[in-house]
């Protein structure tokens, strides 16, 4: 017999799922932030968390609780929106689950079951942060972090990160391919697959790392080519977005959503990290690369593209935003799905035209305070002339 408490909880759950989202008051001309998160742990179906049987669960306790819902790959298929979300259980293990929406901003519902990936890596302990690429070869690829214990290091927190690769046609049946091998980088995180062939090869955006947490000699976001996606090996990584002193990428940076093809460039929304007295601060930044040569950066606007605001700053890992998914529609609309504080998923709406305007007309970072003051004073002077005219 189903526990009576289930129906009361189900009513609250349905009210949450059916709540309409709306644009908030925040304004910067670049994007609109929506008021409510699109996914939280409360969006997880009750039958994933509770034993509904009154006999075996008389107090209606959560048996398999969920701590957080975050960092989602995103894709549009046949006019519907799908997020492949990182779900973190109370046991700290992450897994993937598909949530579906009609409009991309409200009403996301999880499918009946989480994603079951082929279990081909016995040493793999945790998986997370899948980026979805609708590739011109006809497959949808998922590239994610595959984490395992560093057996050569007695420290219990020592881990090894690699880029796992799967592919699918329907988000239901998944084929596991070999993990990406980068010959010059011992570890990889935040890897994304470019949606088109480059010189007839598969192109990846990488993040070379010497260790699991610290990038070490890794200089920023890399770019590399491979012949065979089923056994992907990259011989050389070209750094295209470098870490720089006293910028938002000082500690590390990495690819975010899969690049969006615009009319002027490939649009990249990445993340940058700097260290503060309160710990690591993650924000988003943007840059553009050449349409014919996506390893060539042609637009680098200054500073933060999106940072955590208000309630977004509070959660499991405070003062963090992160993205690994965006949807660009045929009409030019763009939805950027970002997580705050490793806790919940939000959406910001913009357009390809706005993003390219931002990329090409926002001044570049001059990197020194005197030059930044000069840059700002020039803007003020131009504006004062307009106001006084």
C-alpha positions as CSV (number, residue, x, y, z in Angstrom):
1,X,0.0,0.0,0.0
2,X,1.3,3.5,-0.9
3,X,2.0,5.7,2.1
4,X,-0.6,8.5,2.6
5,X,2.2,11.1,2.9
6,X,3.1,10.5,-0.8
7,X,0.0,12.3,-2.1
8,X,0.7,15.4,0.0
9,X,4.3,15.5,-1.3
10,X,3.1,14.8,-4.8
11,X,0.8,17.8,-4.7
12,X,3.7,20.1,-3.7
13,X,5.9,18.5,-6.4
14,X,3.3,19.1,-9.2
15,X,2.9,22.7,-8.1
16,X,6.6,23.2,-8.5
17,X,6.8,21.6,-11.9
18,X,3.9,23.5,-13.2
19,X,5.1,26.9,-12.0
20,X,5.6,29.3,-14.9
21,X,9.0,31.0,-15.1
22,X,9.4,34.6,-15.9
23,X,12.2,37.1,-16.7
24,X,13.6,38.8,-13.6
25,X,14.3,42.5,-13.2
26,X,18.1,42.2,-13.8
27,X,19.2,44.2,-16.8
28,X,22.5,44.5,-18.6
29,X,21.3,44.5,-22.3
30,X,23.2,41.2,-22.9
31,X,20.9,38.6,-21.6
32,X,17.8,38.2,-19.4
33,X,18.0,36.1,-16.2
34,X,14.9,34.1,-15.4
35,X,13.5,34.4,-11.9
36,X,13.3,30.8,-10.8
37,X,15.8,28.0,-11.2
38,X,14.7,25.6,-13.9
39,X,15.9,22.6,-11.9
40,X,16.6,21.9,-8.3
41,X,16.8,18.8,-6.1
42,X,13.0,19.3,-5.4
43,X,12.4,18.6,-9.1
44,X,13.6,15.0,-8.7
45,X,10.7,12.6,-8.8
46,X,9.5,11.3,-5.5
47,X,9.8,7.7,-6.5
48,X,13.5,8.2,-7.1
49,X,14.0,9.2,-3.5
50,X,11.4,7.5,-1.4
51,X,10.3,4.0,-0.8
52,X,6.5,4.6,-1.3
53,X,5.5,1.4,0.4
54,X,3.9,2.1,3.8
55,X,4.9,-1.3,5.1
56,X,8.6,-1.0,4.4
57,X,8.8,2.8,5.0
58,X,6.2,3.6,7.7
59,X,7.7,7.0,8.4
60,X,8.0,7.9,4.7
61,X,11.7,8.6,4.9
62,X,13.9,9.5,2.0
63,X,15.9,6.3,1.4
64,X,18.0,7.6,-1.5
65,X,18.2,11.4,-1.1
66,X,19.4,13.9,-3.6
67,X,21.8,16.7,-2.6
68,X,22.0,18.8,-5.7
69,X,21.0,19.1,-9.4
70,X,23.5,21.0,-11.5
71,X,25.8,21.4,-14.5
72,X,23.6,20.3,-17.4
73,X,24.4,19.6,-21.1
74,X,21.6,21.0,-23.3
75,X,20.1,20.3,-26.7
76,X,17.0,21.0,-28.7
77,X,15.4,18.2,-30.6
78,X,12.2,18.5,-32.6
79,X,11.2,21.7,-30.9
80,X,11.6,20.4,-27.4
81,X,14.4,21.1,-24.9
82,X,16.4,18.5,-23.1
83,X,18.9,18.8,-20.3
84,X,21.3,16.0,-19.4
85,X,21.8,17.0,-15.8
86,X,24.3,16.1,-13.2
87,X,22.4,14.7,-10.2
88,X,24.4,14.3,-7.0
89,X,23.0,11.9,-4.5
90,X,23.3,12.3,-0.7
91,X,26.1,9.7,-1.1
92,X,28.2,12.2,-3.1
93,X,28.0,10.1,-6.3
94,X,26.9,11.8,-9.4
95,X,24.9,10.4,-12.3
96,X,23.1,11.7,-15.3
97,X,19.4,12.2,-15.9
98,X,17.4,13.7,-18.7
99,X,14.9,16.5,-18.0
100,X,12.5,17.7,-20.8
101,X,10.6,20.9,-21.3
102,X,8.3,22.4,-24.0
103,X,9.6,26.0,-23.8
104,X,13.1,25.7,-22.3
105,X,12.4,27.8,-19.3
106,X,9.6,26.1,-17.3
107,X,8.1,22.7,-16.7
108,X,11.2,20.6,-16.9
109,X,10.3,17.0,-16.0
110,X,12.7,14.1,-15.5
111,X,12.3,11.0,-17.6
112,X,11.3,7.8,-15.9
113,X,14.8,6.6,-15.1
114,X,18.3,8.1,-14.9
115,X,20.7,7.6,-17.7
116,X,22.5,4.2,-17.6
117,X,25.9,4.5,-19.1
118,X,27.8,1.4,-20.3
119,X,30.0,0.4,-17.3
120,X,33.2,-0.1,-19.2
121,X,35.7,1.5,-16.8
122,X,35.9,-0.6,-13.6
123,X,38.2,2.0,-11.9
124,X,35.7,4.8,-12.6
125,X,34.1,6.1,-9.4
126,X,32.2,9.2,-10.4
127,X,30.9,10.9,-13.6
128,X,29.7,14.4,-14.1
129,X,29.3,17.6,-16.3
130,X,28.3,16.2,-19.7
131,X,28.5,18.5,-22.7
132,X,26.2,17.6,-25.5
133,X,27.3,18.1,-29.1
134,X,25.0,17.6,-32.1
135,X,27.7,16.7,-34.5
136,X,27.6,16.9,-38.3
137,X,28.4,13.2,-38.5
138,X,24.8,12.5,-37.3
139,X,25.5,11.5,-33.7
140,X,24.8,13.3,-30.5
141,X,28.0,13.1,-28.4
142,X,28.3,13.4,-24.7
143,X,31.7,14.4,-23.3
144,X,32.0,14.2,-19.5
145,X,34.4,14.0,-16.6
146,X,35.3,10.4,-15.7
147,X,36.9,10.4,-12.2
148,X,38.8,7.6,-10.5
149,X,41.0,7.3,-7.5
150,X,44.7,8.1,-8.0
151,X,46.1,4.7,-6.9
152,X,49.6,6.0,-6.8
153,X,48.8,8.6,-4.2
154,X,47.8,7.5,-0.6
155,X,45.9,10.8,-0.1
156,X,42.2,9.7,0.0
157,X,41.2,12.9,-1.9
158,X,43.8,12.3,-4.8
159,X,41.9,11.6,-8.0
160,X,42.5,11.3,-11.7
161,X,40.2,13.0,-14.2
162,X,39.7,11.9,-17.8
163,X,37.3,12.9,-20.6
164,X,34.7,10.2,-21.1
165,X,32.9,10.0,-24.5
166,X,29.5,8.5,-25.3
167,X,27.2,8.9,-28.3
168,X,23.6,8.4,-29.0
169,X,20.8,9.3,-31.4
170,X,17.9,9.6,-29.0
171,X,19.4,10.3,-25.5
172,X,18.1,6.9,-24.5
173,X,20.6,4.3,-25.9
174,X,24.2,5.3,-25.2
175,X,27.4,3.8,-26.7
176,X,30.5,4.2,-24.7
177,X,33.7,5.0,-26.6
178,X,37.3,5.1,-25.4
179,X,38.2,8.0,-23.1
180,X,40.0,10.8,-24.7
181,X,43.8,10.4,-24.6
182,X,45.9,13.6,-24.7
183,X,49.6,12.7,-25.0
184,X,50.9,15.8,-23.4
185,X,48.4,16.2,-20.6
186,X,48.1,13.7,-17.8
187,X,44.6,14.8,-16.8
188,X,41.6,16.4,-18.5
189,X,38.4,18.1,-17.3
190,X,35.9,20.4,-19.0
191,X,36.4,19.0,-22.5
192,X,33.9,19.8,-25.3
193,X,33.6,18.4,-28.8
194,X,33.3,21.0,-31.6
195,X,30.0,20.4,-33.6
196,X,31.7,20.3,-37.1
197,X,34.7,18.6,-38.6
198,X,37.9,20.8,-38.8
199,X,40.2,19.8,-41.7
200,X,38.2,16.5,-41.8
201,X,39.0,15.7,-38.2
202,X,37.1,15.8,-34.9
203,X,38.0,18.9,-32.9
204,X,38.1,19.1,-29.1
205,X,38.4,21.9,-26.6
206,X,40.5,20.6,-23.7
207,X,41.8,21.8,-20.4
208,X,45.3,20.4,-19.9
209,X,46.0,19.7,-16.2
210,X,48.9,18.3,-14.2
211,X,46.7,17.3,-11.3
212,X,43.0,16.8,-10.4
213,X,42.6,20.3,-8.8
214,X,45.5,22.4,-9.9
215,X,46.2,23.0,-13.5
216,X,50.0,23.1,-13.0
217,X,51.6,23.8,-16.3
218,X,48.3,23.8,-18.1
219,X,48.0,27.2,-19.7
220,X,44.3,27.5,-20.3
221,X,41.7,26.2,-22.8
222,X,43.3,24.0,-25.4
223,X,42.3,23.0,-28.9
224,X,43.2,19.7,-30.5
225,X,42.3,17.4,-33.5
226,X,41.9,13.6,-33.7
227,X,41.2,11.3,-36.6
228,X,39.1,8.6,-34.9
229,X,36.4,9.5,-32.4
230,X,36.0,5.9,-31.3
231,X,39.6,5.8,-30.1
232,X,40.3,9.6,-29.7
233,X,43.9,10.6,-29.3
234,X,45.2,14.2,-29.5
235,X,48.9,14.6,-30.1
236,X,49.1,18.4,-29.6
237,X,47.0,20.9,-27.8
238,X,47.1,24.6,-28.8
239,X,46.2,27.0,-26.0
240,X,43.5,29.4,-27.4
241,X,42.3,31.1,-24.2
242,X,45.1,31.6,-21.8
243,X,45.2,32.0,-18.0
244,X,46.4,35.5,-17.1
245,X,47.6,37.2,-14.0
246,X,45.1,39.4,-12.1
247,X,42.2,38.4,-14.3
248,X,39.2,36.1,-13.8
249,X,41.1,33.2,-15.3
250,X,44.1,33.5,-13.0
251,X,43.7,30.2,-11.2
252,X,42.2,28.2,-14.1
253,X,39.7,28.3,-16.9
254,X,37.9,25.8,-19.0
255,X,35.4,25.4,-21.8
256,X,31.7,25.8,-20.9
257,X,28.9,25.2,-23.4
258,X,29.6,23.7,-26.8
259,X,30.5,26.7,-29.1
260,X,27.6,28.3,-31.0
261,X,27.9,29.1,-34.7
262,X,27.1,32.8,-35.3
263,X,27.3,34.9,-38.4
264,X,30.7,36.4,-37.5
265,X,32.3,33.8,-35.3
266,X,32.0,30.7,-33.1
267,X,30.6,32.0,-29.8
268,X,32.3,30.5,-26.7
269,X,30.9,30.8,-23.1
270,X,33.6,29.6,-20.8
271,X,34.4,29.6,-17.1
272,X,37.2,31.4,-15.3
273,X,38.4,30.9,-11.7
274,X,40.4,33.1,-9.4
275,X,41.3,32.5,-5.8
276,X,39.9,34.8,-3.0
277,X,40.0,35.0,0.8
278,X,36.6,33.2,0.6
279,X,37.8,30.5,-1.7
280,X,37.7,29.8,-5.4
281,X,35.3,32.1,-7.3
282,X,33.9,30.8,-10.6
283,X,32.4,33.1,-13.2
284,X,31.5,32.9,-16.9
285,X,33.3,34.8,-19.6
286,X,33.0,34.8,-23.4
287,X,35.2,34.9,-26.5
288,X,34.8,34.4,-30.2
289,X,36.8,32.2,-32.7
290,X,37.1,32.3,-36.4
291,X,34.4,30.4,-38.3
292,X,36.9,28.7,-40.6
293,X,39.6,28.2,-38.0
294,X,38.0,27.8,-34.6
295,X,41.5,27.6,-33.0
296,X,41.9,31.3,-33.8
297,X,40.5,33.8,-31.3
298,X,39.2,36.9,-33.0
299,X,37.1,38.5,-30.2
300,X,38.0,38.9,-26.5
301,X,35.7,41.2,-24.5
302,X,36.9,42.3,-21.1
303,X,35.8,40.8,-17.8
304,X,32.9,38.8,-16.5
305,X,30.0,37.7,-18.7
306,X,27.9,36.2,-15.9
307,X,28.5,36.0,-12.2
308,X,26.4,34.7,-9.3
309,X,23.9,37.2,-7.9
310,X,21.7,37.3,-4.8
311,X,20.5,33.8,-3.9
312,X,22.7,32.3,-6.6
313,X,25.7,33.0,-4.3
314,X,24.5,30.6,-1.6
315,X,24.8,26.8,-1.8
316,X,27.0,23.8,-1.5
317,X,30.0,25.6,-3.0
318,X,29.4,29.3,-2.6
319,X,30.1,32.1,-5.0
320,X,30.1,29.9,-8.1
321,X,28.4,29.8,-11.5
322,X,29.2,27.1,-14.1
323,X,27.8,26.2,-17.5
324,X,28.2,23.3,-19.8
325,X,25.1,23.7,-21.9
326,X,23.4,26.2,-24.2
327,X,20.8,25.9,-26.9
328,X,20.8,28.1,-30.0
329,X,17.6,28.0,-31.9
330,X,17.2,28.5,-35.7
331,X,15.5,31.9,-35.1
332,X,18.6,33.2,-33.3
333,X,17.4,32.8,-29.7
334,X,19.9,31.4,-27.2
335,X,19.2,29.8,-23.8
336,X,22.2,29.5,-21.5
337,X,21.8,26.9,-18.7
338,X,24.1,27.6,-15.8
339,X,24.4,26.2,-12.3
340,X,24.9,28.2,-9.2
341,X,27.0,27.0,-6.2
342,X,26.9,23.4,-7.4
343,X,23.3,23.3,-6.2
344,X,20.7,24.2,-8.9
345,X,20.3,25.1,-12.6
346,X,19.2,28.5,-14.0
347,X,18.6,29.8,-17.4
348,X,19.5,33.1,-19.1
349,X,18.0,34.1,-22.5
350,X,19.7,36.1,-25.2
351,X,20.3,36.0,-29.0
352,X,23.1,35.3,-31.3
353,X,23.0,38.9,-32.5
354,X,23.4,40.2,-28.9
355,X,26.2,37.8,-28.1
356,X,28.1,38.8,-31.2
357,X,27.6,42.5,-30.5
358,X,28.9,41.9,-27.0
359,X,31.9,40.0,-28.3
360,X,33.0,42.5,-30.9
361,X,32.1,45.8,-29.3
362,X,32.9,45.3,-25.7
363,X,36.5,46.6,-25.1
364,X,39.3,44.2,-24.5
365,X,41.0,44.0,-21.1
366,X,44.0,46.3,-21.2
367,X,45.4,44.3,-18.2
368,X,46.7,47.3,-16.1
369,X,44.8,49.6,-13.8
370,X,46.1,52.9,-15.4
371,X,44.9,51.7,-18.8
372,X,41.6,50.5,-17.4
373,X,41.0,54.0,-15.9
374,X,41.9,55.6,-19.3
375,X,39.5,53.2,-21.0
376,X,36.6,54.1,-18.7
377,X,37.3,57.8,-18.8
378,X,37.1,57.7,-22.6
379,X,33.6,56.1,-22.3
380,X,32.5,58.7,-19.8
381,X,33.7,61.6,-22.0
382,X,31.8,60.3,-25.0
383,X,28.7,59.8,-22.9
384,X,29.0,63.3,-21.4
385,X,29.1,64.9,-24.8
386,X,26.0,63.0,-25.8
387,X,24.2,64.0,-22.6
388,X,25.2,67.7,-23.0
389,X,24.3,67.9,-26.7
